[in-house]
Amino acid sequence: MKKILSVLPYLLSMFLIISFTACGSDDEETCDDTPLSQCPAAVIATCCPDNADCYYIYNGDKYDTTSEIVALCNPSGSAAQLLSMQLELDNYTKQLLDEARSAALCQ
């Protein structure tokens, strides 16, 4: 019991140090360049605000859905190609949304 009580202040101080340094600065929005394998020439960014839906910036213009980006990127693609691109964008968005949510937990 004495060992646990002697270690407890060290554990508490480590917890406080980690919690203060881990949440030092948090952006209200997480944005990142989005690599899309079937659309390498386009400049695509995915942005996920902490408290709102994600959106996309394609060559400087803002769009709300992946289907809009896919249609712009490959307008004559087959249904399988478009679905593949949309799944790729959705997976990347999920990763970015997880980052935004974990950043929001710091506040």
HELIX and SHEET records of a PDB file:
HELIX    1   1 LYS A    2  ALA A   22  1                                  21    
HELIX    2   2 THR A   66  CYS A   73  1                                   8    
HELIX    3   3 ALA A   79  ALA A  104  1                                  26    
SHEET    1   A 4 GLU A  29  ASP A  33  0                                        
SHEET    2   A 4 ILE A  44  PRO A  49 -1                                        
SHEET    3   A 4 TYR A  55  TYR A  58 -1                                        
SHEET    4   A 4 ASP A  61  TYR A  63 -1                                        
END                                                                             
